[in-house]
Amino acid sequence: MAFRKCKGLQKAPASEPDPATPTGYGYVHTMAAAIKFTKEIISRVSRDPSLLHRAAGEHSPCIPSHVPGVAAVCPGCIVLSCSVNACVDVVLSGVKLLEALGVEPGDGKNHAVLSSRQDLGEAFAHFMGKGAAAERFFSDAEAFQHIARTASEHPGAQLYVGGNAALIGQKLATNPDLKILLCGPVGPKLHELLDDNVVVPPESMQERDEFHLILEYQAGEEWGRVRAPNANRFIFSHDLSNGALNMLEVFVSSLDEFQPDLVVLSGLHMMEGQSKEMRQRRLMEAVASISDIPTDIPIHLELASMTDQDFMSNIMHQQVFPLVNSIGLNEQELLFLTQAASGPHASLTSWSGIPDVGIVSDILFWVLKEHGKTTERASDLTRIHFHTLAYHILVTVDGYWGNQAAAVAAGARAAGTQACATETIDTTKVFLKAPLEFVTSQIEAPSKISINPDEPVVHWHREGISFHFTPVLVCKDPVRTVGLGDAISAEGLLYSEAYPQ
């Protein structure tokens, strides 16, 4: 895919560059200022808040300079396609909903599938105690409808665009130069909430919306004996349309007319609500459909919370990973991925506090080394955008992507501004949780890295794979946590440069 050169990028020093290594760098003044501000290294930073909004704002998104055949859809626009999960999110306080349902606080317990209010309360408590995001399927349709009705009628409930594909599309649609094709089960309320730049084919419209319940909690909030270490959310639904990927074939058939420059896929996690036989059959059909997407169109896959290791292993080894160019995921999904495939650090049952950078780096390296593109392996996977609360890492196979520094910075900026619901970074509303010193591996002889406040996007190499790390300015009192991962991935994609092959 041909991209135009991004404007305003500071170049790397004039030393002889590695020919396989992109040399476009965008230094992130926001993070530099924030690190100094947080550590009270240089007090002058607080006198110049304009520094705190330059994370990637000086650099233009990397968008194609020419899009053949797009004039019929949107003259002068850049076209992206997002599929396949879409819904309406009902967002409210998890504790308040459970109180309204009469669920008593108790011990937390992880459930792969929810079938009762008790299961809901136990699963919520389990993940609230860890401060971890999670998503589960609620198997009892009648019980879910009652809970959903109680949630939607709660005075604190708010309705938003939901589903990873729709959220990424909605975020990208805020750029006036982009036009988005969204294929998913779109009901009347969701259609009303979508941005005008989001196009929904008639075949994707349905009479009823799919609702997902987003139970949020704040840092330090308590429910019984459970106390949340940080703000996050627990998501559940009884969503059969998204679970069956009903709109995937509609999506692929729309590509000939829409002619997108990027495809974003998500929703595979929703299939866990299906029977094992149905899930396997539908996954094979999905793989066949994805294989029909022209190979010159980059494909990004956004992962989400899953519980079936066999299903995850199938997606990795023989199904989806070889067909996509890029993946977005968080720390829970990364750990589950290595557990499912017996990768490095698979014996680790859960993260303790902030995920160790060396462990995360080992797993990301393994994914691209074992499942990514090489001269011997028929795989297109060359990019992973990892995000956790405290920091982000963008990992790429050398020679396929550029502008990584600005891309990872843009994602970090999006996390801080969206969580706080501000247009710019406000240092009074954010703090730093990232380690300012870390090792790059817990397996091989590591490098020890200290964050330089003036150049907080850290770059290192490991056997032909580039790592770009940046701290995140974490919102002290987040207004909304749901959709942050999707916003991060969307912004990172917008600033990424895919080299033509």
TILOGU-451679 format. One line per field, with one value per residue (C-alpha): x negated, y negated, z. Coordinates in nm, 3 decimals, padded with zeros to 5 digits. Each point is the difference from the previous one (the first is absolute). Layout:
u <- c(X / ...)
v <- c(Y / ...)
w <- c(Z / ...)
This chain:
u <- c(00.000 / -00.149 / -00.004 / -00.112 / -00.290 / 00.106 / -00.063 / -00.196 / -00.195 / -00.332 / -00.263 / -00.232 / -00.360 / -00.204 / -00.190 / 00.018 / 00.339 / 00.078 / 00.160 / 00.276 / 00.077 / 00.242 / -00.166 / 00.302 / 00.031 / 00.251 / -00.125 / 00.274 / -00.023 / 00.312 / -00.151 / -00.331 / 00.173 / 00.220 / -00.289 / -00.184 / 00.316 / 00.075 / -00.354 / -00.036 / -00.324 / 00.048 / 00.268 / 00.007 / 00.210 / 00.303 / -00.030 / 00.034 / 00.308 / -00.008 / -00.281 / 00.248 / 00.209 / -00.271 / -00.001 / 00.065 / 00.186 / -00.287 / -00.004 / 00.254 / 00.177 / -00.139 / 00.284 / -00.013 / -00.065 / 00.218 / 00.297 / 00.116 / 00.372 / 00.102 / 00.175 / 00.339 / -00.002 / -00.169 / -00.187 / -00.344 / 00.045 / -00.217 / 00.195 / -00.025 / 00.220 / 00.085 / 00.171 / 00.170 / 00.123 / 00.223 / 00.248 / 00.134 / -00.196 / 00.200 / -00.261 / 00.056 / -00.149 / -00.042 / 00.048 / 00.320 / 00.146 / -00.079 / 00.160 / 00.309 / 00.014 / -00.023 / -00.333 / -00.193 / -00.378 / -00.206 / -00.317 / -00.112 / -00.005 / -00.087 / 00.274 / -00.062 / 00.374 / 00.258 / 00.335 / 00.145 / -00.015 / -00.223 / -00.247 / 00.007 / -00.073 / -00.285 / -00.163 / 00.033 / -00.160 / -00.282 / -00.107 / 00.078 / -00.243 / -00.270 / 00.090 / 00.011 / 00.229 / 00.200 / 00.290 / 00.237 / 00.302 / 00.325 / 00.169 / 00.352 / 00.189 / 00.296 / -00.217 / -00.221 / 00.299 / 00.114 / -00.348 / -00.032 / 00.338 / -00.102 / -00.330 / 00.149 / 00.262 / -00.256 / -00.032 / -00.378 / 00.000 / -00.132 / 00.025 / -00.298 / -00.123 / -00.137 / -00.187 / -00.370 / 00.058 / 00.258 / -00.214 / -00.309 / 00.210 / 00.159 / -00.341 / -00.147 / 00.310 / -00.087 / -00.265 / 00.185 / -00.230 / 00.115 / 00.308 / 00.087 / 00.197 / 00.145 / 00.146 / 00.163 / 00.350 / 00.108 / 00.336 / 00.185 / -00.162 / -00.353 / 00.062 / 00.112 / -00.320 / -00.245 / -00.202 / 00.112 / -00.328 / 00.093 / 00.177 / 00.221 / 00.108 / 00.375 / -00.069 / -00.149 / 00.312 / 00.228 / 00.318 / -00.142 / -00.326 / -00.241 / -00.075 / -00.320 / -00.016 / -00.314 / -00.045 / -00.259 / -00.182 / -00.237 / -00.343 / 00.044 / 00.371 / 00.120 / 00.265 / 00.009 / -00.358 / -00.112 / -00.193 / -00.094 / -00.371 / 00.084 / 00.295 / 00.121 / 00.313 / 00.171 / 00.201 / 00.266 / 00.275 / 00.233 / -00.089 / 00.069 / -00.029 / -00.355 / -00.083 / 00.076 / -00.188 / 00.318 / -00.119 / -00.345 / 00.106 / 00.194 / -00.316 / -00.229 / 00.250 / 00.014 / -00.373 / 00.006 / 00.221 / -00.148 / -00.366 / -00.149 / -00.362 / 00.011 / 00.217 / 00.059 / 00.143 / 00.124 / 00.262 / -00.159 / 00.030 / 00.378 / 00.006 / -00.070 / 00.374 / 00.052 / -00.028 / -00.344 / 00.120 / 00.173 / -00.300 / -00.245 / 00.219 / 00.057 / -00.369 / -00.088 / 00.258 / -00.142 / -00.350 / 00.124 / 00.162 / -00.308 / -00.210 / 00.211 / -00.115 / -00.255 / -00.355 / -00.098 / 00.244 / -00.154 / 00.215 / -00.002 / 00.154 / 00.111 / 00.009 / 00.212 / 00.049 / 00.028 / 00.017 / -00.027 / -00.367 / 00.069 / 00.190 / -00.281 / -00.254 / 00.196 / 00.011 / -00.376 / -00.138 / 00.214 / 00.272 / -00.010 / -00.344 / -00.173 / 00.263 / -00.030 / -00.277 / 00.056 / 00.143 / 00.113 / 00.029 / -00.036 / -00.186 / 00.280 / 00.030 / -00.378 / -00.035 / 00.292 / -00.154 / -00.332 / 00.182 / 00.214 / -00.303 / -00.250 / -00.216 / -00.254 / 00.107 / 00.311 / -00.022 / 00.080 / 00.362 / 00.062 / -00.177 / -00.104 / 00.040 / -00.148 / -00.099 / -00.377 / -00.139 / -00.256 / 00.269 / 00.231 / -00.288 / -00.086 / 00.357 / 00.038 / -00.333 / 00.108 / 00.331 / -00.173 / -00.289 / 00.227 / 00.310 / -00.113 / -00.127 / -00.335 / -00.154 / 00.087 / 00.348 / 00.318 / 00.126 / 00.083 / -00.027 / -00.262 / 00.140 / 00.136 / 00.129 / -00.002 / 00.170 / 00.028 / 00.099 / -00.354 / -00.176 / 00.029 / -00.235 / 00.015 / -00.188 / -00.072 / -00.197 / -00.269 / 00.068 / 00.381 / 00.107 / -00.118 / 00.083 / 00.022 / -00.110 / 00.279 / 00.249 / -00.066 / -00.002 / 00.333 / 00.154 / -00.131 / 00.133 / 00.343 / 00.007 / -00.063 / 00.237 / 00.290 / -00.006 / 00.007 / 00.240 / -00.232 / -00.122 / -00.356 / -00.213 / 00.060 / -00.282 / 00.226 / 00.220 / -00.264 / -00.283 / -00.276 / 00.005 / -00.252 / -00.339 / -00.262 / -00.267 / 00.041 / -00.168 / 00.103 / 00.014 / 00.030 / -00.127 / -00.293 / -00.285 / 00.196 / -00.075 / 00.075 / 00.187 / 00.063 / 00.261 / -00.144 / 00.256 / -00.103 / 00.045 / 00.254 / 00.076 / -00.260 / -00.113 / -00.187 / -00.066 / 00.009 / -00.082 / 00.162 / 00.292 / 00.040 / 00.154 / 00.134 / 00.097 / 00.164 / 00.148 / 00.367 / 00.139 / 00.264 / 00.319 / 00.049 / 00.380 / 00.103 / 00.333 / 00.029 / -00.218 / 00.183 / -00.135 / -00.344 / -00.177 / 00.192 / -00.083 / -00.367 / -00.010 / 00.189 / -00.235 / -00.307 / 00.121 / 00.072 / -00.360 / -00.162 / -00.169 / 00.034 / -00.285 / 00.104 / -00.125)
v <- c(00.000 / -00.333 / -00.268 / -00.355 / -00.117 / -00.143 / -00.370 / -00.165 / 00.301 / -00.057 / 00.222 / 00.229 / -00.121 / -00.009 / 00.319 / 00.277 / 00.172 / 00.367 / 00.031 / 00.218 / -00.245 / -00.293 / -00.329 / -00.226 / -00.098 / -00.224 / -00.088 / -00.021 / -00.322 / 00.080 / 00.304 / -00.171 / -00.283 / 00.234 / 00.213 / -00.309 / -00.137 / 00.324 / 00.047 / -00.373 / -00.003 / -00.336 / -00.232 / -00.212 / 00.263 / -00.089 / -00.357 / 00.115 / 00.226 / -00.027 / 00.256 / 00.251 / 00.021 / 00.071 / 00.379 / 00.046 / -00.316 / -00.149 / 00.299 / 00.075 / 00.334 / 00.232 / 00.024 / 00.103 / -00.267 / 00.169 / 00.229 / 00.155 / 00.014 / -00.171 / -00.300 / 00.171 / 00.036 / -00.313 / -00.239 / -00.073 / 00.232 / 00.286 / 00.320 / 00.255 / 00.299 / 00.132 / 00.330 / 00.191 / -00.070 / -00.296 / -00.067 / -00.257 / -00.024 / -00.063 / -00.151 / -00.038 / 00.067 / 00.373 / -00.027 / -00.201 / 00.246 / 00.299 / -00.180 / -00.071 / 00.371 / 00.100 / 00.181 / 00.020 / -00.052 / 00.312 / 00.176 / -00.043 / 00.292 / 00.014 / 00.145 / 00.077 / -00.041 / -00.173 / 00.168 / -00.183 / -00.317 / 00.180 / 00.084 / -00.365 / -00.121 / 00.248 / -00.076 / -00.376 / 00.027 / 00.218 / -00.250 / -00.311 / 00.127 / 00.026 / -00.327 / 00.199 / -00.035 / 00.309 / 00.100 / 00.294 / 00.156 / 00.027 / 00.323 / -00.048 / -00.224 / -00.072 / -00.082 / -00.223 / -00.192 / -00.071 / -00.119 / -00.210 / -00.163 / -00.083 / -00.143 / -00.213 / -00.145 / -00.087 / -00.382 / 00.020 / 00.203 / -00.147 / 00.139 / -00.001 / 00.158 / 00.344 / 00.294 / -00.012 / -00.048 / -00.276 / -00.174 / 00.001 / -00.122 / -00.272 / -00.118 / -00.008 / -00.179 / -00.308 / -00.067 / -00.184 / 00.152 / 00.353 / 00.192 / 00.317 / 00.305 / 00.178 / 00.347 / 00.143 / 00.042 / -00.366 / -00.076 / -00.334 / -00.134 / 00.087 / -00.153 / -00.320 / -00.010 / 00.057 / -00.283 / -00.129 / 00.122 / 00.360 / 00.176 / 00.302 / 00.223 / 00.075 / 00.371 / -00.084 / -00.174 / 00.194 / -00.082 / 00.046 / -00.114 / 00.231 / -00.131 / 00.057 / -00.094 / -00.182 / 00.005 / -00.260 / -00.052 / -00.269 / 00.029 / 00.066 / 00.081 / 00.275 / 00.270 / 00.211 / 00.113 / -00.076 / -00.319 / -00.104 / -00.087 / -00.208 / -00.096 / 00.247 / 00.179 / 00.339 / 00.071 / 00.263 / 00.069 / 00.256 / -00.091 / 00.267 / -00.213 / -00.114 / 00.342 / 00.168 / -00.266 / -00.034 / -00.304 / 00.121 / 00.119 / -00.325 / -00.187 / 00.184 / -00.027 / -00.379 / -00.046 / 00.007 / -00.308 / -00.178 / 00.069 / -00.065 / -00.081 / 00.178 / 00.275 / 00.031 / 00.329 / 00.082 / 00.204 / 00.346 / 00.008 / -00.024 / 00.349 / 00.153 / -00.012 / 00.256 / 00.379 / 00.142 / 00.157 / -00.319 / -00.208 / 00.216 / 00.008 / -00.376 / -00.068 / 00.201 / -00.200 / -00.323 / 00.102 / 00.069 / -00.345 / -00.178 / 00.184 / -00.168 / -00.348 / -00.126 / 00.050 / -00.363 / -00.122 / 00.005 / 00.181 / -00.082 / 00.244 / -00.137 / 00.269 / -00.003 / 00.201 / 00.378 / 00.312 / 00.305 / 00.087 / 00.249 / -00.266 / -00.252 / 00.260 / 00.063 / -00.371 / -00.023 / 00.313 / 00.087 / -00.253 / -00.378 / -00.126 / 00.089 / -00.198 / -00.333 / -00.261 / -00.153 / 00.086 / -00.214 / 00.143 / -00.073 / 00.173 / 00.248 / 00.110 / 00.027 / 00.223 / 00.219 / 00.028 / 00.138 / 00.232 / 00.139 / 00.070 / 00.101 / -00.298 / -00.179 / -00.070 / 00.217 / 00.118 / -00.352 / 00.017 / -00.375 / -00.334 / -00.141 / -00.375 / -00.168 / 00.267 / 00.051 / -00.156 / 00.280 / 00.270 / -00.190 / -00.053 / 00.372 / 00.100 / -00.262 / 00.104 / 00.366 / -00.075 / -00.170 / 00.250 / 00.307 / -00.128 / -00.311 / -00.050 / 00.150 / 00.107 / 00.361 / -00.051 / -00.087 / -00.258 / -00.367 / -00.092 / -00.275 / -00.233 / 00.019 / -00.298 / 00.091 / -00.222 / 00.015 / -00.270 / -00.122 / 00.032 / 00.104 / 00.194 / 00.006 / 00.299 / 00.036 / 00.227 / -00.219 / -00.121 / 00.000 / -00.298 / -00.355 / -00.296 / 00.230 / -00.264 / -00.239 / 00.290 / 00.132 / -00.355 / -00.078 / 00.307 / -00.102 / -00.351 / 00.137 / 00.209 / -00.304 / -00.241 / 00.242 / 00.138 / -00.353 / -00.127 / -00.293 / -00.137 / -00.040 / 00.160 / -00.174 / 00.079 / -00.059 / 00.292 / 00.260 / 00.187 / 00.240 / 00.373 / 00.128 / 00.130 / -00.259 / 00.272 / 00.356 / 00.292 / 00.099 / 00.377 / 00.250 / 00.288 / -00.120 / -00.230 / -00.320 / -00.365 / -00.226 / -00.313 / -00.323 / -00.237 / -00.329 / -00.275 / -00.180 / 00.311 / 00.219 / 00.221 / 00.272 / 00.211 / 00.332 / 00.290 / 00.375 / 00.226 / -00.206 / -00.118 / -00.361 / -00.098 / -00.350 / -00.061 / -00.305 / -00.075 / -00.100 / -00.297 / 00.179 / -00.188 / -00.035 / 00.000 / 00.147 / -00.110 / 00.314 / 00.309 / 00.201 / -00.031 / -00.125 / 00.294 / -00.056 / -00.372 / 00.080 / 00.248 / -00.236 / -00.290 / 00.220 / 00.129 / -00.351 / -00.104 / 00.320 / 00.015 / 00.331 / 00.045 / 00.124 / 00.354)
w <- c(00.000 / -00.104 / 00.269 / -00.035 / 00.213 / 00.335 / 00.050 / 00.274 / 00.123 / 00.166 / -00.155 / 00.185 / 00.041 / -00.319 / 00.078 / -00.260 / 00.054 / -00.025 / -00.347 / 00.144 / 00.278 / -00.050 / 00.089 / 00.051 / 00.366 / 00.175 / 00.347 / 00.257 / 00.195 / 00.196 / 00.165 / 00.061 / 00.179 / 00.195 / 00.122 / 00.115 / 00.153 / 00.185 / 00.129 / 00.075 / -00.196 / -00.165 / 00.134 / -00.318 / -00.177 / 00.208 / -00.128 / -00.363 / -00.028 / -00.380 / 00.009 / 00.136 / -00.316 / -00.257 / 00.034 / -00.368 / -00.089 / -00.197 / -00.230 / -00.270 / -00.014 / -00.266 / -00.249 / -00.366 / -00.257 / -00.261 / 00.032 / -00.328 / -00.057 / 00.320 / -00.153 / -00.010 / 00.376 / 00.126 / -00.229 / 00.143 / 00.297 / 00.120 / 00.041 / 00.278 / 00.080 / 00.346 / 00.074 / 00.154 / 00.353 / 00.080 / 00.279 / 00.245 / 00.324 / 00.317 / 00.233 / 00.374 / 00.341 / 00.054 / 00.376 / -00.039 / -00.251 / 00.222 / 00.294 / -00.213 / -00.091 / 00.364 / -00.045 / 00.326 / -00.007 / 00.056 / -00.108 / -00.358 / -00.240 / -00.370 / -00.222 / -00.367 / -00.067 / 00.220 / 00.062 / 00.303 / 00.205 / 00.247 / -00.277 / -00.103 / 00.352 / 00.049 / -00.336 / 00.052 / 00.344 / -00.138 / -00.266 / 00.206 / 00.264 / -00.267 / -00.171 / -00.325 / -00.300 / -00.103 / -00.222 / 00.040 / -00.170 / 00.201 / -00.105 / 00.145 / -00.244 / 00.229 / 00.300 / -00.215 / -00.134 / 00.357 / 00.100 / -00.317 / 00.066 / 00.357 / -00.125 / -00.279 / 00.235 / 00.267 / 00.038 / -00.036 / -00.323 / -00.324 / -00.356 / -00.237 / -00.320 / 00.092 / -00.148 / -00.090 / -00.372 / 00.049 / 00.264 / -00.221 / -00.293 / 00.212 / 00.121 / -00.352 / -00.130 / 00.204 / -00.267 / -00.281 / -00.263 / 00.079 / -00.106 / 00.191 / -00.113 / 00.305 / -00.035 / 00.309 / 00.143 / 00.003 / 00.160 / 00.009 / 00.318 / -00.111 / -00.342 / 00.172 / 00.209 / -00.287 / -00.154 / -00.340 / -00.151 / 00.084 / -00.288 / 00.084 / -00.291 / -00.006 / 00.056 / 00.342 / 00.130 / 00.235 / 00.191 / 00.351 / 00.156 / 00.175 / 00.350 / 00.199 / 00.368 / 00.111 / 00.378 / 00.096 / 00.328 / 00.123 / 00.161 / 00.373 / -00.035 / 00.233 / -00.018 / 00.312 / 00.065 / -00.357 / -00.072 / -00.355 / -00.042 / -00.305 / -00.218 / -00.262 / -00.125 / -00.027 / -00.316 / -00.062 / -00.253 / -00.152 / -00.356 / -00.260 / -00.316 / 00.072 / 00.145 / -00.331 / -00.202 / -00.203 / -00.194 / -00.105 / -00.346 / -00.054 / 00.094 / -00.240 / -00.284 / 00.053 / -00.046 / -00.382 / -00.010 / 00.303 / -00.090 / 00.346 / 00.079 / 00.336 / 00.146 / 00.376 / 00.128 / 00.350 / 00.179 / -00.003 / 00.380 / -00.032 / -00.153 / 00.341 / 00.065 / -00.279 / 00.032 / -00.075 / -00.326 / -00.116 / 00.099 / -00.194 / -00.310 / 00.011 / 00.054 / -00.312 / -00.198 / 00.142 / -00.104 / -00.354 / -00.013 / 00.135 / -00.259 / -00.269 / 00.107 / -00.257 / 00.129 / -00.069 / 00.269 / 00.351 / 00.258 / 00.372 / 00.250 / 00.337 / 00.267 / 00.316 / 00.318 / -00.058 / 00.218 / -00.234 / -00.051 / -00.282 / -00.191 / 00.048 / -00.109 / -00.321 / -00.075 / 00.044 / -00.157 / -00.298 / -00.050 / 00.025 / 00.106 / -00.329 / -00.194 / 00.182 / -00.007 / 00.340 / 00.344 / 00.293 / 00.353 / 00.371 / 00.283 / 00.084 / -00.362 / -00.040 / 00.306 / -00.109 / -00.346 / 00.129 / 00.242 / -00.283 / -00.221 / 00.273 / -00.081 / 00.219 / 00.359 / -00.053 / 00.362 / 00.118 / 00.118 / 00.022 / 00.004 / 00.334 / -00.025 / -00.306 / -00.256 / -00.010 / -00.318 / -00.048 / 00.019 / -00.234 / -00.242 / 00.004 / -00.088 / -00.273 / -00.151 / 00.006 / -00.176 / -00.292 / -00.011 / 00.011 / -00.180 / -00.191 / -00.353 / -00.099 / -00.327 / 00.089 / 00.148 / -00.191 / 00.249 / -00.044 / 00.370 / 00.050 / 00.268 / 00.358 / 00.198 / 00.370 / 00.255 / 00.376 / 00.247 / 00.072 / -00.336 / -00.365 / -00.228 / -00.380 / -00.144 / -00.372 / -00.232 / -00.158 / -00.352 / 00.007 / 00.212 / 00.063 / 00.223 / 00.304 / 00.253 / -00.093 / -00.022 / 00.350 / 00.135 / -00.164 / 00.162 / 00.342 / -00.044 / -00.096 / 00.318 / 00.220 / -00.171 / -00.051 / 00.353 / 00.144 / -00.270 / -00.079 / -00.332 / 00.129 / 00.271 / 00.335 / 00.244 / 00.299 / -00.114 / -00.090 / 00.165 / -00.098 / 00.087 / -00.253 / 00.112 / -00.084 / -00.005 / -00.127 / -00.178 / -00.352 / 00.062 / 00.284 / -00.218 / -00.206 / 00.103 / 00.037 / -00.049 / 00.292 / -00.103 / 00.188 / -00.135 / -00.119 / 00.068 / -00.318 / -00.219 / 00.178 / -00.301 / 00.051 / -00.297 / 00.006 / -00.238 / 00.038 / -00.296 / -00.273 / 00.213 / 00.122 / 00.332 / 00.073 / 00.364 / 00.156 / 00.343 / 00.025 / 00.187 / 00.207 / 00.081 / 00.378 / -00.016 / -00.337 / -00.138 / -00.212 / -00.031 / -00.266 / -00.352 / 00.103 / -00.165 / -00.321 / 00.001 / 00.060 / -00.290 / -00.230 / 00.067 / -00.034 / -00.337 / -00.122 / 00.066 / -00.130 / -00.337 / -00.187 / -00.244 / -00.348 / -00.058)
